[in-house]
């Protein structure tokens, strides 16, 4: 195996959407960094069954503005 080609594998803290935390090892960030999740298994519709629209970048607002007069018949 070649030396010095692998990323640094270190311990980080992961913060779930409900505030719970756990420590894991990862190549993300630097040792001791905190990764805050926006969507996880406690909030994602695939696991919860509750569908919620997330408007990232204003795309949903733009769509609603464009089609506000369009009615389903």
Secondary structure, 3 states (H helix, E strand, C coil): CCCCCCCCCEEEEEECCCCCEEEEEECCCCCCCEEECCCCCCCCHHHHCCCCCCCCCCHHHHHHHHCCCCCCC
